Amino acid sequence: MIPTSTKDLINIANSKYAVVVAVAKRARELSEHNKNNTDYRLSTMVTYALDEILTEKITVKK
């Protein structure tokens, strides 16, 4: 995955902080569902969460 630019993150929400909190919450949800998986990695869950937010599968409350 290509690293996301800060400009793209600002377009999602009013602040970078809101995006970070949303990504952390979603990554936590994903990790709870996948913790029994043998290929589990938290960094992968963060990447999936960020991708879901960037593709607008998950929305950040403004």
ABEGO torsion letter per residue (X at the ends): XBBBBAAAAAAABABAAAAAAAAAAAAAAAAAAAAABAABBAAAAAAAAAAAAAAGABBBBX
